[in-house]
Amino acid sequence: MKKYEVIYNTYKDSILSGILKYGDRVDSIRECVKKMNVSKTTVETAYNKLVLDGFITSLEKVGYVVSMNPERVLLHHEILDYSSSHKEKSYDYDFRVQSVSLDSFETTIWKRYMKEVLNDKKLMSSYGLSQGEYGLRQALCKYVYQNRNILCFPEQMVIGSNYQSLLYIFCGMLDKNKVIGLSTLVDEQAKQVFLSYGFHIEYLDLNHFIDDIQSKHVDVVYINTTCFTVDKQSMDEKTRRKLTSLSKILILEDDYNGELVYASKIKTSLFSKNKNVIYFSSFSRLLLPSLRIGYMILNEEYTMKYSASSFGPTASKIEQVAFTQYIVDGYLQKHLRKLVREYKEKYLYLKQLLDVYISYPAILDESHMAYWISCDVDEQKLLRLCELKSLGITYGNHEIGLSFASMHQDLMKDGVIRLAEILKEC
């Protein structure tokens, strides 16, 4: 801990514990320098942070005094108590299907870009563009051409916080008499968007997907092409060709992690094959779930219909500008290559462990970096035992989800053995 942080925490704790009360005088900078045996600059840094955080204030002819009254002290404690009681549980072996590789993401580089943006006062003082920052749209045009064979222009691209917010924007441009076709496996977030707009929805059986589109007179099809089948596989090339041959159908392509391929051959995007496709993607799994940046690429017809004045920005300008420089300097492409190597090694190793220790069948969900184990067990007992054994899993529809994304390889074997023991008890 840095010296100024020690001073900051000393006075903060004294105020929050009631040793120093509202209106009490705090040591002068000179007194603190002598008491803590540090430099004047160190004390000034600590005091400036205490002032900024509302703990103390400087009064003329008096010096520094405590500015946090009892009500604010109480509120501070309540917030801390709430935060600690709602803190996300950590596990010794965390296989939950919700995380990404933390070690591969170079946080120091990202912090540097964020710091540069935060130091640019002129940039910080203005609103972001509704369509997304132009520099980011330019950078992403090059990125999708390299990785998804998509040729587009910045004017076609809209930046948002995630695919659902972008889908809301797109549906605002869509005629409300359109019939929407959704796979029977469509996720609830996407379904909710269409329901909230009041569209008529037809559900499409995957066994005769193309036939259902035609027989049910569907106008618009929304599909997740990377996790299309019941066994979590991407849409095959034959179905892609048939779908893109339907000239009067508008296709909304959710290309979730379409470029992050490590166990199969990369599939061509639908957008690159048909002019009647709207493309959606995001970076929540490629980078960090907390980095909320997604994008939508409009075709020519809807680029003409889109009006930025009708919408507000949904993604942070600060993150967009930092992300732009991150891409331009080549770090996104470098990170993608690193993940492909890492996940290829991890998924193969986890499969070996499952073959040895788990008797139930498992299938790979490449886009979510996980295996799904089909097993009909007592759900409550399974989850209870996993909690007792500090084993994090995802469970639903008689399937156990085990993600290898954030797991260290040296922990995988013990984690799988622990799961095998639990399954025997269930």
WOHUPE-V525334 format. One record per helix or strand of 3 or more residues. SS is the DSSP state (2 for helix, 1 for strand). FROM is the first residue (numbers start at 0). LEN is the number of residues. If there is no record, write none. Layout:
ss=SS from=FROM len=LEN
ss=SS from=FROM len=LEN
This chain:
ss=2 from=2 len=14
ss=2 from=28 len=8
ss=2 from=39 len=13
ss=1 from=55 len=4
ss=1 from=62 len=4
ss=2 from=69 len=16
ss=2 from=106 len=12
ss=2 from=120 len=4
ss=2 from=133 len=15
ss=2 from=153 len=3
ss=1 from=156 len=4
ss=2 from=162 len=9
ss=1 from=178 len=5
ss=2 from=187 len=10
ss=1 from=199 len=5
ss=2 from=205 len=10
ss=1 from=219 len=5
ss=2 from=236 len=8
ss=1 from=249 len=5
ss=1 from=276 len=6
ss=1 from=293 len=4
ss=2 from=299 len=6
ss=2 from=307 len=3
ss=2 from=316 len=12
ss=2 from=330 len=27
ss=1 from=361 len=4
ss=2 from=365 len=3
ss=1 from=369 len=5
ss=2 from=378 len=10
ss=1 from=393 len=3
ss=1 from=398 len=5
ss=2 from=408 len=17
